[in-house]
Amino acid sequence: MEVEANPDESRNLFKREDESEHKADGSNKSFHEAQKILDKHNRILITGVQGAGKTYLAKFLVAELGKKGGKLGNVWISNLTQLREKQNKQTPKDIFILDKIFYELQTKSMVMETFNALQSFLESSVKKTVIITMPSNIWNKFKDTFTQARLDEMNIDLNHRNTSEKRSIIKYLMNLYAVSGEESYRICRAEHVLFEEPGPKSVGFPALLSWLCNTPSKETIETLISHPLSAMSREVKAMKESRDKQEKGMYLILAYMALRNRALDVNDIDEHLFGELRERCEPEYEITDIEKDAEMMVFKHFFFKKGNGNYDFNLNIMKKIVFVSVAEYDPVLFKSIAKKTIILGI
């Protein structure tokens, strides 16, 4: 996905702050540290597990650069093909955000191919500002290679947040989602677990807290924190296996969005893809119910509303869980659709 900047870019970048996984403001330690790295190197590599806030931090940095430098054009690059195209083409843009060019399921050969292309891109874009995101598992697995290229000098790791920063995230999100009463007590009582270092290895702290704030559960919070991906997966599985028509319909919408790898526009439905999924999930589902059920998923905090008839996942990690769920549910359909629509860097 490539997004060219427009005059409203900086003003609209945090339009959904009230639905965000993590408030982005200048008082946050990670943002201060990231700004220092970018000021020094004009490049930054943001690493972290899924849900750590890598893309969110990248957006914050772009917005801050816009405040300092006025109208700065920016381009988002999310795959190797786009990276090569931009390297071979002169562009007046000032900021490049290389988001998701590295991804969790990348093979060794693809990592090295992408890394080599990245090095060439950086060499040809010396005067440009470059922001790169990378999953922790890729960074850790190829750290020696990346360190030889001195990428460690411009790296910020979002997996490690101090107690003060974590506490500010908890306070902000509990206020944002109006968590009170028993649920508030339940989360506050588990602070000692939430503040443990290094904490959950599979889910970033902001995404974990957002999910806990929106998911009343009979399970102990210690259990949820210890195995967050398993708990989230059970939530999706319960929807998928439900006998309730609306629940099945909501799973159908989740599957459609995960496979199409884009936000939901109720006025622009890919009827072929949706029809294939409906046949497997809930044949009697009415396409006219999509908007009503999408609104219910906003209420349940699966989605946030981007605009009239437009919805997206509230947490990117949930999209990945649904993606895997569909692959397990119907491998044949999954492979068929994958050839036509799926970008592996989801």
C-alpha positions in Angstrom: 0.0 0.0 0.0 1.4 3.4 -0.9 -0.2 6.5 0.5 0.8 9.9 -1.0 0.5 12.8 1.4 -2.1 15.5 1.1 -2.6 18.8 2.8 -4.8 17.3 5.5 -2.4 14.4 6.2 -0.9 15.8 9.5 -4.2 17.1 10.8 -6.0 13.8 10.1 -3.3 11.4 11.1 -4.5 11.1 14.7 -8.2 11.5 13.9 -8.9 8.2 15.6 -6.9 9.0 18.7 -9.9 8.2 20.8 -9.9 4.6 19.5 -6.2 4.1 19.5 -4.2 1.3 21.1 -1.9 3.8 22.7 -2.0 7.5 23.2 0.7 9.3 21.3 2.0 12.3 23.1 5.2 14.1 23.9 5.3 12.9 27.5 5.8 9.3 26.5 9.3 7.9 26.9 9.3 5.8 23.7 8.3 8.8 21.6 11.0 11.0 23.1 13.6 8.3 22.5 12.4 7.8 18.9 12.5 11.5 18.2 16.1 11.7 19.4 17.2 8.8 17.2 15.5 10.3 14.2 17.0 13.7 14.8 20.5 12.2 15.0 20.4 9.7 12.1 17.5 10.9 9.9 16.5 7.2 10.0 14.9 4.9 12.6 14.2 1.2 12.9 11.3 0.4 15.1 11.1 -3.2 16.4 8.6 -5.0 18.6 6.2 -7.9 18.7 2.8 -7.6 17.1 0.6 -5.0 18.8 3.7 -3.2 20.3 2.7 0.0 18.5 5.3 0.1 15.6 3.0 1.5 13.0 1.5 3.9 15.5 4.9 5.3 16.5 5.7 5.7 12.8 2.6 7.7 12.3 3.4 9.9 15.3 6.9 10.6 14.0 5.5 11.6 10.6 3.0 14.0 12.2 5.7 15.5 14.4 8.0 16.0 11.3 5.1 17.7 9.6 4.8 20.2 12.5 8.5 21.0 12.4 8.9 21.2 8.6 5.6 22.4 7.3 4.2 20.6 4.2 6.4 17.5 4.0 5.4 14.8 1.5 5.5 11.2 2.6 5.1 7.8 1.0 4.2 4.5 2.8 5.9 1.4 1.3 4.7 -2.0 2.4 6.4 -4.6 0.2 9.6 -5.3 -1.7 8.2 -4.5 -5.1 7.2 -0.9 -4.0 10.6 -0.5 -2.4 12.5 -1.3 -5.6 10.2 0.9 -7.6 10.9 3.9 -5.4 14.6 3.2 -5.4 14.7 3.3 -9.2 12.4 6.4 -9.5 13.2 10.0 -8.5 10.6 11.4 -6.2 10.2 14.8 -4.5 8.8 13.2 -1.3 10.7 13.9 1.9 9.7 11.0 4.2 9.6 7.3 3.4 7.8 4.9 5.9 8.8 1.3 5.2 6.1 -0.4 7.2 5.7 -4.2 6.9 8.4 -4.8 4.3 9.6 -7.3 7.0 6.9 -9.7 8.4 6.6 -12.6 10.9 6.3 -15.4 8.4 9.1 -14.2 6.1 11.5 -16.9 4.9 15.3 -16.5 5.3 15.8 -15.9 1.6 13.0 -13.2 1.5 14.5 -11.5 4.6 17.9 -11.3 3.0 16.5 -10.1 -0.4 14.5 -7.4 1.4 17.5 -6.4 3.5 19.7 -6.0 0.5 17.1 -3.9 -1.2 16.7 -1.9 1.9 20.5 -1.2 2.0 20.4 0.0 -1.6 17.4 2.2 -0.9 19.1 3.8 2.1 22.3 4.5 0.1 20.3 6.2 -2.6 18.1 8.2 -0.2 20.8 9.8 2.0 18.9 13.1 2.3 15.5 11.6 2.9 14.0 10.7 6.2 13.4 6.9 6.5 11.2 5.2 9.1 11.4 1.4 9.1 9.3 -1.2 11.1 10.3 -4.7 11.8 8.9 -7.6 13.9 11.0 -8.7 16.9 11.4 -12.3 15.6 13.0 -11.1 12.4 15.3 -8.7 14.3 16.4 -11.3 16.8 16.9 -14.0 14.2 19.1 -11.8 11.9 20.5 -9.4 14.5 24.1 -10.1 13.6 23.5 -9.2 10.0 21.6 -6.1 10.9 24.2 -5.0 13.4 27.0 -5.3 10.8 25.0 -2.9 8.7 24.8 -0.6 11.9 21.0 -0.7 12.0 21.3 -1.3 15.8 22.5 2.4 16.1 19.1 3.6 15.0 16.9 1.0 16.6 14.2 1.5 19.2 12.7 -1.6 20.8 9.0 -1.2 21.9 9.0 -4.4 23.8 10.8 -2.8 26.7 8.8 0.0 28.5 9.5 1.1 32.0 6.9 1.0 34.8 6.0 4.7 34.5 5.3 4.4 30.8 3.2 1.2 31.3 1.3 2.9 34.1 0.5 5.9 31.9 -0.8 3.5 29.2 -3.0 1.7 31.6 -4.4 4.9 33.0 -5.1 6.3 29.5 -6.7 3.2 28.1 -8.9 2.5 31.2 -10.2 6.1 30.9 -10.6 5.8 27.1 -12.7 2.6 27.4 -14.5 3.8 30.5 -13.4 0.7 32.5 -14.8 0.9 36.0 -16.1 -1.2 38.9 -15.1 -4.8 39.1 -13.2 -4.8 35.8 -11.1 -1.7 36.9 -10.3 -3.4 40.1 -9.4 -6.6 38.3 -6.8 -4.8 36.1 -5.3 -2.7 38.8 -5.0 -5.7 41.1 -2.8 -7.4 38.4 -0.4 -4.5 38.0 2.5 -6.6 39.4 2.0 -9.1 36.6 1.6 -6.4 33.9 4.8 -4.7 35.0 6.9 -7.8 34.9 9.8 -7.6 32.5 10.0 -8.7 29.8 6.2 -9.5 30.0 4.2 -11.4 27.3 6.4 -12.3 24.4 3.6 -12.6 21.8 1.6 -9.4 22.2 2.7 -5.8 22.7 1.7 -4.0 25.8 -0.6 -1.4 24.3 -2.6 -4.1 22.3 -2.7 -6.3 25.4 -4.1 -3.6 27.5 -6.7 -2.5 24.9 -7.9 -6.0 24.7 -8.1 -6.5 28.4 -10.1 -3.3 28.8 -12.6 -4.6 26.3 -12.8 -8.2 27.2 -14.6 -9.1 30.4 -13.6 -12.7 31.1 -14.2 -15.4 33.7 -10.5 -16.4 33.4 -8.0 -14.8 35.7 -6.2 -11.9 34.3 -2.9 -13.7 35.1 -4.0 -16.5 32.7 -5.0 -14.0 30.0 -1.6 -12.2 30.3 0.4 -15.4 30.3 -1.2 -16.7 27.1 -2.9 -13.7 25.4 -2.8 -15.1 21.8 -4.5 -18.3 23.0 -7.2 -16.3 24.8 -7.8 -14.0 21.8 -8.0 -17.1 19.5 -10.6 -18.7 21.7 -12.7 -15.5 21.4 -12.6 -15.8 17.6 -13.2 -19.5 17.7 -16.3 -19.1 19.8 -17.7 -16.7 17.3 -16.8 -19.0 14.4 -18.5 -22.1 16.0 -21.5 -20.2 17.4 -25.0 -21.4 16.5 -26.2 -17.8 16.6 -26.8 -16.4 13.2 -25.5 -12.9 14.1 -22.4 -14.3 15.7 -21.6 -16.4 12.6 -22.3 -13.3 10.5 -19.8 -11.3 12.4 -17.2 -14.0 12.0 -17.9 -13.9 8.3 -17.3 -10.2 8.2 -14.0 -10.6 10.1 -12.9 -13.3 7.7 -13.7 -11.2 4.7 -11.7 -8.3 6.0 -8.7 -10.4 7.0 -8.5 -12.1 3.7 -9.1 -8.9 1.7 -6.5 -7.2 3.8 -8.2 -3.8 3.9 -10.8 -1.9 5.7 -14.5 -2.7 5.3 -16.5 -0.4 3.0 -20.2 -1.5 3.1 -20.7 0.3 -0.2 -17.9 -1.5 -1.9 -18.2 -5.3 -1.2 -16.3 -7.8 -3.2 -19.4 -10.0 -3.8 -17.4 -12.9 -5.2 -15.1 -13.2 -2.2 -17.9 -12.5 0.3 -20.1 -15.1 -1.5 -17.4 -17.8 -1.3 -17.0 -17.1 2.5 -20.7 -16.9 3.1 -21.2 -20.3 1.4 -18.8 -21.9 3.9 -19.6 -19.9 7.1 -23.3 -18.9 7.0 -25.1 -19.5 3.7 -28.3 -17.8 4.9 -26.5 -14.5 5.9 -28.0 -11.4 4.2 -25.5 -9.0 2.7 -27.8 -6.2 3.7 -27.0 -7.0 7.4 -23.3 -6.1 7.0 -23.5 -2.5 8.2 -25.8 -3.4 11.2 -23.4 -6.2 12.3 -20.3 -4.0 11.7 -21.9 -1.4 14.1 -22.3 -4.2 16.7 -18.6 -5.0 16.3 -17.8 -1.4 17.0 -19.8 -1.7 20.2 -17.9 -4.9 21.1 -14.6 -3.1 20.2 -13.6 -5.4 17.4 -13.8 -2.5 15.0 -13.5 1.3 15.0 -15.5 3.4 12.6 -13.5 5.4 10.1 -16.4 7.2 8.5 -19.8 6.6 7.0 -20.0 2.9 6.2 -16.2 2.4 6.7 -14.8 0.2 9.5 -11.4 -1.3 10.4 -9.9 -3.7 13.0 -9.4 -2.0 16.3 -6.4 -4.1 16.9 -4.2 -5.3 14.0 -3.3 -8.4 16.0 -6.9 -9.6 15.8 -6.8 -9.4 12.0 -3.8 -11.8 12.1 -5.7 -14.2 14.4 -8.7 -14.2 12.1 -6.4 -14.8 9.2 -5.0 -17.9 10.8 -8.5 -19.0 11.8 -9.7 -19.0 8.2 -6.7 -21.0 7.1 -7.5 -23.6 9.7 -11.2 -23.5 9.0 -11.1 -24.2 5.3 -7.5 -24.8 3.9 -8.8 -25.4 0.4 -10.8 -22.2 0.2 -7.9 -20.3 1.8 -5.4 -21.5 -0.8 -7.8 -20.6 -3.6 -8.3 -17.1 -2.3 -4.7 -16.6 -1.3 -3.6 -16.9 -5.0 -5.8 -14.0 -5.9 -6.0 -11.6 -3.0 -3.7 -12.1 0.0 -0.6 -10.1 0.6 1.7 -12.3 2.7 2.9 -9.3 4.7 -0.5 -9.0 6.5 
